[in-house]
């Protein structure tokens, strides 16, 4: 009697697995392609960098170019980062729901729209992230004198990798380290309150 129960339970799980995989493989993503993010226009701002310890020691190495770059990246971050992250999450969920099948109706349209928004953001961030001062410490390590400069630099790098991954249909770059690092560095910027 016990053996029949075990066989019956196993059979039910196999049937459920078959039904679920069949429905997922033919799934149509629930979300339509996201709208294009507008080209971001910088506006005048009285934002100033913060210098918490140990950045009070590197203040002398912060240039006006650093301040301008981070001020402008903060404006973009406050206006567009959360929406871009939501779009990446929605696309990742829909691709997963489609069993990573890029031929499922709607997946490629969504991928193209999200990739275009990532590329637009990367194009805005690139000259600013590259303008940040990178200094060497006494041990030969690289550091950014401006508070959260590294976070913006890394956010830009990993957004770029994520966009390339979407265009290449590289699922590992969509769910894997690059997008997780985008979230990590974005979260670090949020928690630091550097943009307030």
N, CA and C of each residue as an Amber inpcrd file, in Angstrom:
protein
   588
   0.8130000  -1.1920000   0.0000000   0.0000000   0.0000000   0.0000000
   0.8690000   1.2730000   0.0000000   1.8990000   1.2310000   0.8340000
   2.8130000   2.3600000   0.9270000   3.5550000   2.5730000  -0.3940000
   3.9330000   1.4680000  -1.0390000   4.6550000   1.5370000  -2.3070000
   3.7690000   2.1540000  -3.3900000   2.4840000   1.7760000  -3.4270000
   1.5580000   2.3510000  -4.4180000   1.4230000   3.8570000  -4.2100000
   1.3690000   4.2680000  -2.9250000   1.2710000   5.7050000  -2.6240000
   2.4880000   6.4650000  -3.1380000   3.6620000   5.8990000  -2.9490000
   4.8940000   6.5350000  -3.4150000   4.9030000   6.6260000  -4.9310000
   4.4910000   5.5570000  -5.5910000   4.4390000   5.5470000  -7.0650000
   3.4420000   6.5830000  -7.5530000   2.2800000   6.6690000  -6.8940000
   1.2560000   7.6300000  -7.2830000   1.7670000   9.0690000  -7.1260000
   2.4360000   9.3500000  -6.0110000   2.9900000  10.6880000  -5.7780000
   4.0220000  11.0200000  -6.8440000   4.8950000  10.0750000  -7.1580000
   5.9030000  10.2940000  -8.2020000   5.2480000  10.5600000  -9.5500000
   4.2180000   9.8080000  -9.8610000   3.5120000   9.9880000 -11.1310000
   2.8760000  11.3740000 -11.2090000   2.3070000  11.8340000 -10.1040000
   1.6920000  13.1650000 -10.0740000   2.7500000  14.2390000 -10.3130000
   3.9180000  14.1030000  -9.6680000   4.9810000  15.0830000  -9.8710000
   5.4780000  15.0870000 -11.3160000   5.5960000  13.9260000 -11.9180000
   6.0300000  13.8460000 -13.3130000   5.0130000  14.5230000 -14.2170000
   3.7190000  14.2700000 -13.9820000   2.6770000  14.8960000 -14.8020000
   2.6810000  16.4120000 -14.6180000   2.7900000  16.8740000 -13.3730000
   2.8340000  18.3130000 -13.1230000   4.0410000  18.9450000 -13.8050000
   5.1800000  18.2740000 -13.7080000   6.3880000  18.7850000 -14.3720000
   6.1960000  18.8890000 -15.8670000   5.5640000  17.8800000 -16.4600000
   5.3170000  17.9030000 -17.9060000   4.3890000  19.0360000 -18.2770000
   3.3160000  19.1890000 -17.5100000   2.3570000  20.2520000 -17.7880000
   3.0050000  21.6230000 -17.6460000   3.7780000  21.7940000 -16.5830000
   4.4070000  23.0900000 -16.3510000   5.4360000  23.4090000 -17.4190000
   6.2530000  22.4500000 -17.7940000   7.2690000  22.7370000 -18.8110000
   6.6200000  22.9940000 -20.1500000   5.5350000  22.3340000 -20.4360000
   4.8200000  22.5760000 -21.6880000   4.2130000  23.9560000 -21.7260000
   3.6360000  24.3820000 -20.6020000   3.0120000  25.6950000 -20.5900000
   4.0530000  26.8020000 -20.5900000   5.2110000  26.5730000 -19.9440000
   6.2440000  27.5940000 -19.9170000   6.8670000  27.7570000 -21.2910000
   7.1290000  26.6600000 -21.9620000   7.7940000  26.7220000 -23.2640000
   6.9580000  27.4790000 -24.2830000   5.6240000  27.4260000 -24.1590000
   4.7860000  28.1180000 -25.1280000   4.2760000  29.4430000 -24.5770000
   4.8470000  29.8980000 -23.4650000   4.3520000  31.1060000 -22.8160000
   4.6250000  32.3350000 -23.6560000   3.6970000  33.2700000 -23.5930000
   3.8550000  34.5640000 -24.2210000   4.1010000  35.5520000 -23.0960000
   5.1970000  36.2880000 -23.1150000   5.4680000  37.2100000 -22.0250000
   4.2920000  38.1360000 -21.7590000   4.0170000  38.3470000 -20.4930000
   2.8900000  39.1780000 -20.0930000   3.1580000  40.6510000 -20.3490000
   4.4200000  41.0430000 -20.3190000   4.7460000  42.4580000 -20.4420000
   5.0640000  42.8390000 -21.8850000   4.4850000  43.9370000 -22.3510000
   4.8710000  44.4470000 -23.6730000   6.2470000  45.0980000 -23.5760000
   6.8690000  45.4010000 -24.7030000   8.1680000  46.0740000 -24.6440000
   8.0460000  47.3950000 -23.8810000   9.0180000  47.7200000 -23.0630000
   8.9360000  48.9750000 -22.3160000   9.1420000  50.1650000 -23.2400000
   8.6460000  51.3190000 -22.8430000   8.8700000  52.5200000 -23.6620000
  10.3300000  52.9380000 -23.6100000  10.7110000  53.6880000 -24.5950000
  12.0890000  54.1980000 -24.6330000  12.2840000  55.2170000 -23.5200000
  13.4080000  55.1040000 -22.8380000  13.7540000  56.1470000 -21.8670000
  14.1310000  57.3960000 -22.6530000  13.7010000  58.5550000 -22.2020000
  14.0620000  59.7810000 -22.9360000  15.5520000  60.0630000 -22.8140000
  16.0880000  60.7440000 -23.7980000  17.4740000  61.1970000 -23.6730000
  17.5500000  62.0720000 -22.4330000  18.5150000  61.7830000 -21.5860000
  18.5740000  62.5210000 -20.3320000  19.2970000  63.8410000 -20.5350000
  18.6580000  64.9160000 -20.0860000  19.2230000  66.2580000 -20.1980000
  19.5920000  66.7360000 -18.7980000  20.8200000  67.1240000 -18.6400000
  21.3050000  67.6270000 -17.3540000  20.7370000  69.0210000 -17.1160000
  20.3710000  69.2950000 -15.8780000  19.8720000  70.6220000 -15.5280000
  20.7600000  71.2330000 -14.4460000  20.7210000  72.5530000 -14.2880000
  21.5310000  73.1850000 -13.2440000  21.1730000  72.6170000 -11.8670000
  22.1630000  72.4730000 -11.0200000  21.9460000  71.8720000  -9.7000000
  22.9760000  72.4260000  -8.7240000  22.5800000  72.5180000  -7.4560000
  23.5320000  72.9710000  -6.4370000  24.1060000  71.7850000  -5.6530000
  23.9880000  70.5820000  -6.2180000  24.5080000  69.3740000  -5.5580000
  26.0060000  69.5250000  -5.3100000  26.4240000  69.0640000  -4.1430000
  27.8430000  69.0590000  -3.7940000  28.2220000  67.6680000  -3.2850000
  29.4580000  67.2320000  -3.5070000  29.8700000  65.9030000  -3.0330000
  29.9420000  65.8490000  -1.5100000  29.8250000  64.6370000  -1.0010000
  29.9740000  64.3950000   0.4290000  31.3920000  63.8680000   0.6830000
  31.8860000  64.0920000   1.8880000  33.2290000  63.6410000   2.2370000
  33.2350000  62.9450000   3.5970000  32.5130000  61.8150000   3.7110000
  32.5760000  61.0790000   4.9740000  33.9450000  60.4130000   5.1050000
  34.3120000  60.0330000   6.3200000  35.5760000  59.3240000   6.5360000
  35.5690000  58.0360000   5.7110000  36.6090000  57.6910000   5.0070000
  37.9360000  58.3200000   4.9090000  38.0710000  59.2950000   3.7430000
  36.9490000  59.6500000   3.1100000  37.0160000  60.5310000   1.9370000
  37.3990000  61.9620000   2.3040000  37.3060000  62.3100000   3.5910000
  37.7800000  63.6190000   4.0100000  39.2880000  63.7430000   3.7810000
  39.9720000  62.5760000   3.7420000  41.4150000  62.5580000   3.5060000
  41.7700000  62.6870000   2.0190000  40.8230000  62.3890000   1.1410000
  41.1070000  62.4440000  -0.3020000  40.4840000  63.6690000  -0.9640000
  39.8730000  64.5190000  -0.1730000  39.1950000  65.7140000  -0.7120000
  40.1320000  66.5260000  -1.6080000  41.3940000  66.6420000  -1.2330000
  42.3540000  67.4530000  -2.0010000  42.5910000  66.8990000  -3.4050000
  42.2800000  65.6080000  -3.6260000  42.4860000  64.9900000  -4.9410000
  41.2490000  65.0440000  -5.8350000  40.1390000  65.5570000  -5.2990000
  38.8960000  65.6380000  -6.0690000  38.9450000  66.8850000  -6.9490000
  38.7270000  66.6800000  -8.2480000  38.7820000  67.7910000  -9.2050000
  37.3750000  68.3100000  -9.5000000  37.3310000  69.4590000 -10.1330000
  36.0400000  70.0140000 -10.5570000  35.3700000  69.0820000 -11.5690000
  36.1750000  68.4040000 -12.3930000  35.6230000  67.4330000 -13.3530000
  34.9500000  66.2700000 -12.6190000  35.5380000  65.8290000 -11.4860000
  34.9120000  64.7790000 -10.6720000  33.5480000  65.2270000 -10.1650000
  33.5080000  66.4480000  -9.6330000  32.2710000  66.9730000  -9.0550000
  31.1940000  67.1000000 -10.1260000  31.5650000  67.6450000 -11.2770000
  30.5940000  67.7920000 -12.3720000  30.0960000  66.4250000 -12.8440000
  31.0100000  65.4780000 -13.0280000  30.6310000  64.1460000 -13.5070000
  29.6780000  63.4680000 -12.5310000  29.9920000  63.5000000 -11.2350000
  29.1350000  62.8270000 -10.2750000  27.8070000  63.5650000 -10.1080000
  27.8200000  64.8860000 -10.1670000  26.5720000  65.6590000 -10.0990000
  25.6290000  65.2300000 -11.2320000  26.1620000  65.1170000 -12.4300000
  25.3360000  64.7650000 -13.5910000  24.8880000  63.3050000 -13.5240000
  25.7750000  62.4040000 -13.0560000  25.3780000  61.0000000 -12.9300000
  24.3190000  60.8350000 -11.8430000  24.4100000  61.6420000 -10.7850000
  23.3760000  61.5980000  -9.7470000  22.0200000  62.0220000 -10.3070000
  22.0140000  63.0400000 -11.1390000  20.7420000  63.4690000 -11.7480000
  20.1360000  62.3310000 -12.5630000  20.9750000  61.6860000 -13.3800000
  20.4840000  60.5470000 -14.1650000  19.9930000  59.4330000 -13.2430000
  20.7770000  59.1360000 -12.2130000  20.4510000  58.0460000 -11.2990000
  19.0840000  58.2630000 -10.6660000  18.8360000  59.4620000 -10.1780000
  17.5610000  59.7600000  -9.5190000  16.3870000  59.7270000 -10.4980000
  16.6440000  60.0660000 -11.7500000  15.5660000  60.1490000 -12.7410000
  15.2870000  58.8300000 -13.4600000  16.3280000  58.0140000 -13.7260000
  16.1210000  56.8830000 -14.6280000  16.5950000  55.5250000 -14.1330000
  17.4410000  55.4800000 -13.1270000  18.0070000  54.1850000 -12.7290000
  16.9470000  53.1760000 -12.3030000  16.0380000  53.5700000 -11.4270000
  15.0360000  52.6050000 -10.9270000  14.1620000  52.0620000 -12.0510000
  13.7720000  52.9200000 -12.9810000  12.9550000  52.4500000 -14.1150000
  13.7530000  51.4790000 -14.9800000  15.0100000  51.7820000 -15.2290000
  15.8460000  50.8810000 -16.0290000  16.0060000  49.5420000 -15.3170000
  16.2260000  49.5630000 -14.0290000  16.3640000  48.3160000 -13.2720000
  15.0670000  47.5010000 -13.3210000  13.9250000  48.1720000 -13.2160000
  12.6360000  47.4630000 -13.3300000  12.5040000  46.7960000 -14.7010000
  12.9020000  47.5130000 -15.7400000  12.8190000  46.9500000 -17.0910000
  13.7050000  45.7200000 -17.2240000  14.9050000  45.7890000 -16.6720000
  15.8030000  44.6340000 -16.7160000  15.2020000  43.4600000 -15.9530000
  14.6260000  43.7270000 -14.7980000  14.0060000  42.6530000 -14.0020000
  12.8230000  42.0310000 -14.7270000  11.9610000  42.8770000 -15.3210000
  10.7920000  42.3630000 -16.0590000  11.2260000  41.5020000 -17.2330000
  12.2300000  41.9970000 -17.9610000  12.7040000  41.2290000 -19.0990000
  13.3000000  39.8980000 -18.6430000  14.1070000  39.9260000 -17.5930000
  14.6740000  38.6890000 -17.0660000  13.6060000  37.7040000 -16.6390000
  12.5520000  38.2010000 -15.9850000  11.4530000  37.3310000 -15.5650000
  10.7470000  36.7360000 -16.7790000  10.4520000  37.5750000 -17.7680000
   9.7390000  37.0750000 -18.9490000  10.5780000  36.0700000 -19.7310000
  11.8820000  36.3050000 -19.8180000  12.7530000  35.3540000 -20.5170000
  12.8000000  34.0350000 -19.7590000  12.8620000  34.1140000 -18.4650000
  12.8480000  32.9020000 -17.6460000  11.5220000  32.1660000 -17.8060000
  10.4310000  32.9270000 -17.8120000   9.0950000  32.3490000 -17.9900000
   8.9670000  31.6590000 -19.3560000   9.7160000  32.1760000 -20.3280000
   9.7080000  31.5840000 -21.6690000  10.7640000  30.4870000 -21.8040000
  11.2920000  30.0050000 -20.6790000  12.3210000  28.9570000 -20.6750000
  13.5500000  29.3510000 -21.4910000  13.9000000  30.6350000 -21.4330000
  15.0630000  31.1680000 -22.1540000  14.9710000  30.9580000 -23.6630000
  13.7540000  30.8740000 -24.1510000  13.5290000  30.6930000 -25.5910000
  13.2790000  32.0660000 -26.2180000  14.2900000  32.5640000 -26.9300000
  14.2160000  33.9030000 -27.5080000  13.2350000  33.9670000 -28.6840000
  12.7480000  32.8180000 -29.1540000  11.8100000  32.8240000 -30.2790000
  10.3600000  32.9230000 -29.8230000  10.1170000  32.8470000 -28.5060000
   8.7440000  33.0090000 -28.0060000   8.2680000  34.4030000 -28.3910000
   7.0520000  34.5200000 -28.9220000   6.5480000  35.8370000 -29.3470000
   6.6770000  36.8860000 -28.2410000   7.2310000  38.0100000 -28.6180000
   7.3530000  39.1290000 -27.6960000   8.7030000  39.2390000 -27.0050000
   9.4250000  38.1370000 -26.8850000  10.6900000  38.1730000 -26.1380000
  11.7140000  39.0540000 -26.8480000  11.8950000  38.8730000 -28.1440000
  12.9050000  39.6640000 -28.8580000  12.5360000  41.1410000 -28.8870000
  11.2530000  41.4610000 -29.0170000  10.8300000  42.8680000 -28.9960000
  11.1780000  43.5040000 -27.6580000  10.9060000  42.7730000 -26.5960000
  11.2200000  43.2710000 -25.2590000  12.7390000  43.4120000 -25.0880000
  13.4860000  42.4210000 -25.5600000  14.9500000  42.4650000 -25.4640000
  15.5040000  43.6890000 -26.1880000  15.0070000  43.9490000 -27.3970000
  15.4990000  45.0890000 -28.1720000  15.2110000  46.4100000 -27.4690000
  14.0220000  46.5260000 -26.8940000  13.6470000  47.7650000 -26.2090000
  14.4940000  47.9820000 -24.9540000  14.6760000  46.9300000 -24.1790000
  15.4830000  47.0470000 -22.9550000  16.9410000  47.3280000 -23.3130000
  17.4710000  46.6220000 -24.3090000  18.8590000  46.8460000 -24.7180000
  19.0640000  48.2860000 -25.1830000  18.1110000  48.8280000 -25.9180000
  18.2280000  50.2190000 -26.3780000  18.2560000  51.1830000 -25.1990000
  17.4400000  50.9210000 -24.1800000  17.4420000  51.7830000 -22.9950000
  18.7380000  51.6570000 -22.2020000  19.2730000  50.4410000 -22.1270000
  20.5660000  50.2470000 -21.4620000  21.6520000  51.0000000 -22.2330000
  21.6510000  50.8600000 -23.5490000  22.6650000  51.5220000 -24.3710000
  22.5800000  53.0400000 -24.2600000  21.3630000  53.5700000 -24.1970000
  21.1740000  55.0150000 -24.0360000  21.7660000  55.4680000 -22.6950000
  21.5230000  54.6860000 -21.6470000  22.0550000  55.0180000 -20.3180000
  23.5760000  54.9170000 -20.2960000  24.1060000  53.8690000 -20.9020000
  25.5560000  53.6790000 -20.9550000  26.2110000  54.8440000 -21.7100000
  25.5870000  55.2870000 -22.7970000  26.1430000  56.4050000 -23.5740000
  26.1820000  57.6790000 -22.7360000  25.1680000  57.8800000 -21.8970000
  25.1730000  59.0520000 -21.0160000  26.2610000  58.9350000 -19.9490000
  26.3600000  57.7550000 -19.3390000  27.2910000  57.5550000 -18.2290000
  28.7590000  57.5010000 -18.6590000  29.0310000  56.9850000 -19.8480000
  30.4160000  56.7110000 -20.2620000  31.3610000  57.8980000 -20.1140000
  31.0800000  59.0540000 -20.7140000  32.0730000  60.1370000 -20.6010000
  32.2190000  60.6450000 -19.1660000  31.1750000  60.5140000 -18.3820000
  31.2290000  60.9870000 -16.9940000  31.9930000  60.0040000 -16.1070000
  31.7120000  58.7200000 -16.2680000  32.4340000  57.7120000 -15.4820000
  33.9160000  57.7210000 -15.8350000  34.2170000  57.8860000 -17.1150000
  35.6070000  57.9070000 -17.5450000  36.3300000  59.1730000 -17.1050000
  35.5780000  60.2390000 -16.7900000  36.1830000  61.4980000 -16.3490000
  36.5760000  61.4620000 -14.8740000  36.1010000  60.4660000 -14.1250000
  36.4080000  60.3970000 -12.6990000  37.8940000  60.1250000 -12.4650000
  38.4580000  60.8400000 -11.5180000  39.8630000  60.6510000 -11.1650000
  40.0610000  59.2890000 -10.5090000  41.0650000  58.5630000 -10.9830000
  41.4750000  57.3200000 -10.3450000  42.9140000  57.5240000  -9.8760000
  43.1140000  57.3220000  -8.5790000  44.4420000  57.5260000  -7.9920000
  45.0080000  56.2030000  -7.5100000  46.3130000  56.2140000  -7.2570000
  46.9620000  55.0200000  -6.7110000  47.3260000  55.2580000  -5.2590000
  47.0730000  54.2320000  -4.4420000  47.4750000  54.3300000  -3.0440000
  48.9160000  53.8460000  -2.8830000  49.4410000  53.8740000  -1.6640000
  50.8390000  53.5110000  -1.4100000  51.1550000  52.0650000  -1.7730000
  50.1310000  51.1960000  -1.8210000  50.3460000  49.7820000  -2.1520000
  50.1600000  49.5050000  -3.6430000  49.8740000  50.5510000  -4.4170000
  49.6900000  50.3750000  -5.8550000  48.2660000  50.0870000  -6.2660000
  47.3410000  50.0810000  -5.3040000  45.9240000  49.8680000  -5.6130000
  45.2850000  51.1340000  -6.1450000  44.2200000  50.9630000  -6.8910000
  43.5110000  52.0960000  -7.4800000  42.3130000  52.4470000  -6.6030000
  42.1090000  53.7500000  -6.4020000  40.9210000  54.2040000  -5.6760000
  40.3940000  55.4800000  -6.3270000  39.1440000  55.7940000  -6.0600000
  38.4870000  56.9880000  -6.5700000  38.3990000  57.9900000  -5.4250000
  39.0150000  59.1600000  -5.5420000  38.9920000  60.1240000  -4.4410000
  37.5900000  60.6310000  -4.0910000  36.6920000  60.7130000  -5.0680000
  35.3570000  61.2310000  -4.7830000  34.4770000  60.1150000  -4.2380000
  33.7150000  60.4280000  -3.2110000  32.8400000  59.4660000  -2.5510000
  31.8490000  58.8740000  -3.5560000  31.7850000  57.5560000  -3.6110000
  30.9330000  56.7610000  -4.5000000  31.3350000  56.8460000  -5.9770000
  32.5000000  57.4080000  -6.2420000  32.9910000  57.4330000  -7.6230000
  33.1420000  56.0260000  -8.1810000  33.6940000  55.1350000  -7.3680000
  33.8460000  53.7580000  -7.8310000  32.4960000  53.1140000  -8.1150000
  31.4990000  53.4030000  -7.2920000  30.1690000  52.8030000  -7.4900000
  29.5840000  53.2120000  -8.8300000  29.7020000  54.4900000  -9.1710000
  29.2020000  54.9310000 -10.4800000  30.0150000  54.3200000 -11.6200000
  31.3100000  54.2430000 -11.4410000  32.1650000  53.6620000 -12.4750000
  31.8050000  52.1970000 -12.7210000  31.6540000  51.4380000 -11.6540000
  31.3120000  50.0180000 -11.7800000  29.8930000  49.8270000 -12.3100000
  28.9800000  50.6750000 -11.8920000  27.6100000  50.6060000 -12.4220000
  27.6350000  50.7690000 -13.9360000  28.3790000  51.7560000 -14.4080000
  28.4980000  51.9720000 -15.8530000  29.0940000  50.7440000 -16.5480000
  30.1740000  50.1880000 -15.9940000  30.8090000  49.0160000 -16.6070000
  29.8420000  47.8330000 -16.7160000  29.1410000  47.5320000 -15.6430000
  28.2760000  46.3510000 -15.6280000  26.9760000  46.5670000 -16.4040000
  26.5010000  47.8030000 -16.4760000  25.3680000  48.0840000 -17.3710000
  25.7860000  47.8320000 -18.8140000  26.9920000  48.2640000 -19.1530000
  27.5020000  48.0390000 -20.5040000  27.5640000  46.5480000 -20.8170000
  28.0940000  45.7560000 -19.8820000  28.1670000  44.3040000 -20.0810000
  26.7790000  43.6900000 -20.2350000  25.8310000  44.1590000 -19.4410000
  24.4640000  43.6300000 -19.5090000  23.8400000  43.9310000 -20.8660000
  24.0470000  45.1460000 -21.3620000  23.5130000  45.5000000 -22.6830000
  24.1010000  44.6360000 -23.7840000  25.4060000  44.4190000 -23.7250000
  26.0700000  43.5490000 -24.7070000  25.4980000  42.1350000 -24.6080000
  25.2810000  41.6680000 -23.3870000  24.7290000  40.3260000 -23.1830000
  23.3370000  40.1660000 -23.7680000  22.5010000  41.1950000 -23.6140000
  21.1490000  41.1260000 -24.1850000  21.2420000  41.0630000 -25.7080000
  22.0530000  41.9210000 -26.2920000  22.1860000  41.9170000 -27.7570000
  22.7240000  40.5810000 -28.2660000  23.5910000  39.9480000 -27.4760000
  24.1850000  38.6720000 -27.8860000  23.3110000  37.4720000 -27.5100000
  22.1670000  37.7430000 -26.8950000  21.2770000  36.6790000 -26.3940000
  22.0210000  35.7620000 -25.4250000  22.8810000  36.3440000 -24.6360000
  23.6650000  35.5890000 -23.6740000  22.9380000  35.6070000 -22.3370000
  22.2030000  34.5630000 -22.0720000  21.3730000  34.4970000 -20.8780000
  22.1850000  34.6480000 -19.6030000  23.4000000  34.1530000 -19.5890000
  24.2370000  34.2520000 -18.3920000  24.5310000  35.7080000 -18.0430000
  24.5800000  36.5790000 -19.0300000  24.8530000  37.9840000 -18.7570000
  23.5870000  38.7230000 -18.3220000  22.4380000  38.1350000 -18.5660000
  21.1820000  38.7650000 -18.1790000  20.8240000  38.4140000 -16.7430000
  20.9650000  37.1430000 -16.3820000  20.6370000  36.7110000 -15.0320000
  21.8550000  36.6690000 -14.1230000  23.0360000  36.6410000 -14.7100000
  24.2320000  36.3390000 -13.9530000  24.9310000  37.5390000 -13.3470000
  26.2470000  37.4420000 -13.2410000  27.0290000  38.4230000 -12.4960000
  26.8540000  39.8690000 -12.9450000  26.7930000  40.1330000 -14.2420000
  26.7310000  41.5310000 -14.6730000  25.4970000  42.2370000 -14.1310000
  24.3250000  41.6320000 -14.3030000  23.1270000  42.3160000 -13.8110000
  23.0870000  42.3430000 -12.2820000  23.6040000  41.3070000 -11.6380000
  23.6430000  41.3320000 -10.1730000  24.5800000  42.4320000  -9.6800000
  25.6460000  42.6760000 -10.4170000  26.5650000  43.7580000 -10.0320000
  25.9620000  45.1270000 -10.3180000  25.1580000  45.2350000 -11.3650000
  24.4220000  46.4850000 -11.5960000  23.5760000  46.7880000 -10.3600000
  22.8680000  45.7800000  -9.8740000  22.0260000  45.9730000  -8.6860000
  22.8780000  46.2810000  -7.4550000  24.0060000  45.5880000  -7.3250000
  24.8810000  45.8150000  -6.1670000  25.3590000  47.2610000  -6.1170000
  25.9160000  47.7490000  -7.2300000  26.4620000  49.0970000  -7.2270000
  25.3530000  50.1360000  -7.1550000  24.2200000  49.8700000  -7.7980000
  23.0830000  50.7890000  -7.6900000  22.5840000  50.8810000  -6.2640000
  22.5150000  49.7420000  -5.5910000  22.0860000  49.7200000  -4.2000000
  23.0710000  50.4770000  -3.3100000  24.3430000  50.3390000  -3.6150000
  25.3660000  51.0380000  -2.8330000  25.2060000  52.5510000  -2.9750000
  24.9140000  53.0040000  -4.1810000  24.6780000  54.4320000  -4.4130000
  23.4350000  54.8880000  -3.6480000  22.3640000  54.1090000  -3.7420000
  21.1220000  54.4590000  -3.0360000  21.3620000  54.5790000  -1.5340000
  21.9910000  53.5540000  -0.9560000  22.1790000  53.5130000   0.4940000
  23.1310000  54.6040000   1.0000000  24.0420000  55.0290000   0.1490000
  25.0090000  56.0520000   0.5600000  24.3760000  57.4390000   0.6520000
  23.2480000  57.6330000  -0.0240000  22.5730000  58.9490000  -0.1020000
  23.4730000  60.0160000  -0.7190000  24.4120000  59.5820000  -1.5350000
  25.3550000  60.5240000  -2.1370000  24.6440000  61.5140000  -3.0600000
  23.5110000  61.1150000  -3.6170000  22.8310000  61.9660000  -4.5920000
  21.8220000  62.9270000  -3.9650000  21.7100000  62.9130000  -2.6650000
  20.7410000  63.8140000  -2.0060000  21.3170000  65.1910000  -1.8100000
